């Protein structure tokens, strides 16, 4: 080989070595590390309707949730407020607060403990406190569908409307949650909470359709049932709540 060709090959090899990093580590050296997903997930939504005319009515509802999701433990807090009035007189007022703690047993199984409080000034059951613990399982886990089923035991204290004293009962619980990711910007969820006591069965299903508007801003359409098998005379067994809210969320489930 001619000396000129050897020199040319050596020059090209030196240039390639100088231009191309020796390893992937050198490529990313000096760049900031990728962002670590936050274990916190939160949502806050608000709905308000007001009418003026022959009668003045207004309805306000607020929903909030905050969840910490670790490798083994997770904890979720949720709150709901609904208040309605007509001609400056309160016609509806309900509050709900819950805290749920999960402990992961394996890929699909977990234990849970749940504390819940419900207050309904105009319902058959004015106040309800419930403490439950039990077993849950992720029955279905796919890219677009998820289904959790739970069973548990516990106790509740309830006070019927216009009654001064609370009634204490042991309870059995059956519940769960189904989630369907319809598209990248829409999802449907169905939750169920059931408390079975010797004197009353409380059933509380909630259906929600969540639509992303832009970024973390979304709107959610929800329909909720609250059914008690035993209520005071003159009180309805079934309450229904329909809401349309505008909300903001952070973190990614």
N, C-alpha and C positions, 0 to 999 in steps of 0.2 A: 504494500500500500504506500502511495506517495506521502511524503511528509506533509504536504499541504492538506490532504484529506484527513490525516490524523489530527492535525491542529484544528481543522474545522469541526470535527466530531467532538473533540474535547471542549471547544468553545460553546457549542450548542448544549452539551451536557452540563456545563457549569452554569449556563443561563437558566436551564430548567430547574436545577437544584436550588438556585437562588430565588426563583419566582415561586415554586411550589413548596408549601410547608412540609416538613418531614412527617407530621402526624396530625390526627384530628385534634389532639390536645392543643397543638400550636394554632390551629385554625380558630378555636374558641377562646384562646388565651386573651385575657383583657376584657372579654365581653361579660356583661352582667349575667348572673345565673338565672335560669327560667323561674318564673313566679310560682310559688307553692300555693296550691288551692287552699282557700280559707276553710277551716272546719266550721265556721259560723254561717248560718243561713237565716235570713230574715225577710219578713214581708209586712207591709202595712197598707191597708186599703180603706177607703172612705166612700160612703154613699149618702147623698142628701137630696131630698125632694121636698119642695115647698109650693103650695098653691094658695092663691089669694082670690077672693070673690065673695060669693054668698056665705062661705065659711073659710076660715083660715086653717090650713092643715100643714104639718111638717113632719118629716120622718128622717131620722139620722141613724146610721149604723156604722160601726167601726170594727174592723177585724185586724188583729195583729198576731204575729207569730215569730218566735225566735228559737233556733235550734242549734245545738252544738253536736257535731258528729265526729267522734273519735274512732280509733281502731277497734276498741272493745266497748266503751261506754258512749252513749248518746243521750241527750236530754232535750226535750222540746217543751216550750211554754206557749200556750195559745190563749187568746182573750177575744171576747165578742161583746159588743154593746149595741142594743137597739132601743131607740126611744121615739115614740110618736105622740103627737098632740093635735088637738082640734079646738079652735077658739080658746087658746091659752089653757086648755085642760088636758092633762096627760092621759092618753088613752092606751098607751102600751109602753112597757119598760121591762127590759130583760137584760141580764148579765150572765156571762159564762166565763169561767177561768179554769184552766187545766194545766197540769204539769205531768209529763210522762218521762220516765227513766227506763232506758233499755240497756241490757247487758247481753252482748253477743256470745252465744255458745259455740257456734260453728258457722259454716258458710250460709246456712239457711235458717237456723234456729236461734231464738233469743228468749230471754226472760224480761218481764216488764213490771214496773210498778207505776200506778197512776193515781193521781189525786185530782178530783174535779169538784167544782162548785157551780151551782146553777141557781139563779134568782129570777123569779117571774112574778111581778107584782099583780098581774091580772090572770095568771094561770091557775089551774087546779092545784098544782104543787108550788107553793110560794118559794120554798128554799129546799135545796138538796145538796148534801155533802156526801161524797163517795170516795172510799179508799179501796183500791183493788190491786191484786198482784196475780201474775199468771204466765202463761207460755204462749209464744207466738212463732209463726213459721212463714217464711217467704215461699209461698206455694208456687208462684209463677214469677220468673225473672227473665225478661227478654229485652231487646233493644227498645221496643215500643209498648210493652205491657208489663205490669207488676201487680201482684196480688198478695197481700198479707192477711192471714187469718189468726185470730187470737181467742183464747178462752182463759177465764180467771175466776177468782173468788175474792170476796171482800165484805165490806159492810157499808151501809149508808145511814144517814140521819136525814129524815124528811119532815117538813112541816107543811101541812095542807093550808090552803088559803083560809083566812079568818080563824085559824087555830093557834093558840099560844104555845103549845108544847110540840116537841119533836118526837118522832117515832124512830126507834133504832131497829135495824134489821140486817141480818146477814144476806148477802146477795151472790148470785152467779152472774158472770158476764160473758157475752159472746159479741165479738166485733171483728172489724177488719177494714181494709182499705184496698180499693182497686184504682190503678192509674193507667190511663191510655194516652200515650203521646201520639196525637193525631198527625201533626206536622211539626216542623221546627218552631212554629210560632203559636201552636194551639195544643191544649191538652184537656182531657176530661178526667175527673176523679169522683169516686163514690166511696164515702165512708159510712160505717155503721157502728153505733154504740147501743148495746142492749144490756139492761140491768134487770135481773129476775129475782124478785123477793117473794115472800109468802103472801104478802097482801097487795102487791102491785108489780106490774111489768112496765118498764120504761123503754121505749124504742125511739132512737134518734138517728135516722138516716139523713145524710147531706150530700147533694149532688152539685158539682161545680164544673163550669166550663171557663177555662182561663185562656185569654187571647192576648198575646204580646202586641203592643202598639209600636214601640220603638225602644231598643235597649232594655233597660230594667223597668220600663213603664208598661203596665198591663191593665186590662179590664177583666173582671170576673163576674159571671152570672151564676147565682147560687139559688138553690131551692132546698129548704130544710123542713123536716117533719119532727114534731115532738108529740109523742103519743103516750098516755098513761091509761092503763086499764081501769084504775080506780081513781075517781075524782069526786069532790063534793057535789051534792045535788045542785043542779042549775049551772054546772060548769062543763064545758066541752072537753071531750077526751083528746081531741086532736087540735094542735096548733100548727099553722103553716107560715113559713117565713120565706118570702122571695126578695132577693136583693140584687142590685146591679152596682158594682163598685169600681172605682178607679184606684189602682194601687201601684206601689213601688217595691221592688224586691232586690236583695243582694245575695251573693253566694250562688252556688249552683248545686242542685240536688242530683 
